[in-house]
Amino acid sequence: MHIRNQLLLFRFRNLNKKKPAEALVDRSIEPRLNQIFVPLLSIIEDPQARQDLQELAKRYNREMIADRGMDMEAQILEIIRDMLSSPYGESRLPLKDITSWFVDRHGMDYERKVTSKWIGTIIRKKLNLKTQKSHGVYVIPLSEKPKLERLYEKYGIGPKEVEEPDTHESHS
């Protein structure tokens, strides 16, 4: 009760003193983290304390991206990225094929059977990508590519690594 009263008194004393400064918004971190940290940064006057808090926000952002990168959504995005970088993927992204690739790579990691319906639900609901029916099959239209680029960044998925041929072969 005592701490709550002190915090309330602090809020009343500082109510109109400082407004969150737009200059303190860090566009390289998640909007939700900015929403939390900018008001705090606005009332801190010590430059070192402000810098420490900004570093904490950046660290939280990196942790969020790393955690997200281990989700099923990230696994699906990696498959979509790989399909798009294959010669076949430039024209279509059928959910059936995404599911097939997913089962090959990650099927053993899940207790329940991975189905196209499940993958489609994650693509539509969690990744907010549109799907459409094309020649009787559901596909992700290529018009979703700009959205995919933002999702890759959000989930910490970089470009596909090119496997280099082994140059250390022994000649008999």
N, C-alpha and C positions, 0 to 999 in steps of 0.2 A: 504494500500500500504506500509505503514511504517512497520507494523508487518510482512508482507510478506517478505520485504527486510531483516528484522532482522533474520527471520527464515532461509532464503536463506544463509545469511552470516554465521549463526550458522552451517548449513550443510557443507558449504565449509571449515570452520575452523576445523570441526570434521570429515571430509570425510574419512581419513585414520587412524584416531586415534584408534578407537576400532571397532572390529568386534563382532557381536552377539556371545556370548559364549554359547557353547553347554551345559555347566554345568548349565546354567540358565533355560533350558527347563524343565518345570514341566510336567511329563508324566501323572499326575493325572487330568489334565485339557484338554479341547478340543484343538486340533491342531491349529485351527483358533485363539484362544485366545493366544496361545504361539507365533504365528506369529505376533500378535500385540504387546504383552508385552515384549518379549525377547529383541528386539532392544532398547526399553526404559530402561529396566533393565540394559542393557550393558553400558549405558552412565551414569547411576546414581552411584555416588561414596559413598554417605552417606548410611551406612548399615541400618539405621532405615527407611529411605525413600524407600530403595529397599525392605525391609520387608513389609512396608505398601502397596507398589504397588503389591507385590506378594499376599498379603491377598486380595486386591481388585480383582485380577484376579481369585482367588479361589471363592470369593463371586459371581462374574459374572458367573462363571462356575456353581455354585449351582443354581443360578436363571435360567440359561438356561435349566438345567435339570428339574427343577420344572415346568417351562413353557411348556417344551416339554411333560412332564407327563400328561398334561391336553389335549393334542391333540387326535384326532381320532386314529392316529397311535398307541399311547400308549394304548388306550382302546382296540384296536385289539390285541396288544401284550399281554395284560393281559388275554384276552380270550384264545389266543394260549397257554400261560403259564398254564392256568387252565385246558385246554383240555389235554395238555401233562401230567399233574399231575394226571389226572383221569385215571382209569384203561382202559378206552376205547381209550384214546389218544396215547397210546404207539405205535399203529400200523399205524394210518392214521390221517391226518388233512385235511378233505375235506372243500373246500371253502363254500359249501352250509351249512355245520354245523357251521362253524365259523360265517357265516352271521346270522344263526338262534340264536346262543348264543348272538351275538351282538344286534340283534333286541330285544331279551328278556331283556337285561340289559340296552341298551342305545337308543332303537328305538324311544322313546318319546322325546329324546333330539334333534332330527333332524326333520326339516320341510319336507324334501323330503323323499321319500320312500327309505329305505336301501335295496339295491339289492346285489346279489352275484357278479354281474358285477362290481359294485362300490367298494365293499370290495376287490375284486380281483385286481382291478386297483391300489388301495392304497397299497396292499401287494406287488405287482410287481414294481410299479413306485416309491413309497415313501419309502417303507421299503427295496426295492431291494432284495426281496426274490423270488426264482424261484418257479414256479408252473408247474405241469405236469399232463397230463391226465392219470388216472388210473381207469380201469373198467368203463369208460364212464363219470367219474366226475373229476373235477380239484381238485388237492390236493397239499399241501406243502409237498415235500418229506422230510423224516427224515434226509436226508443228509444236510439239512439247519439248523440243531440244533446248530452247532457252531456259525453260523451267528446270530441266535436268542439270544444266550447268550450275544453277544456283543450289540445287540439292546436293551436287557433288561437293561443293564448297561447304555447305552446312554440315554434311556428314564426314568431312575430312577425307574425301576420296579424290586422289590425284589422278593424273593421266595414267593409262596402262603402261606398266614397265615393259620395255621391249627386251625380250630374252636375247642375250648376245650368244652367238655360237661359240662353242668351246674351242679355243685356239691352241690348247695345250694337249692336243691329241698326240699319242705316241705312234711313230711310224715304225712298223716292224720290217 
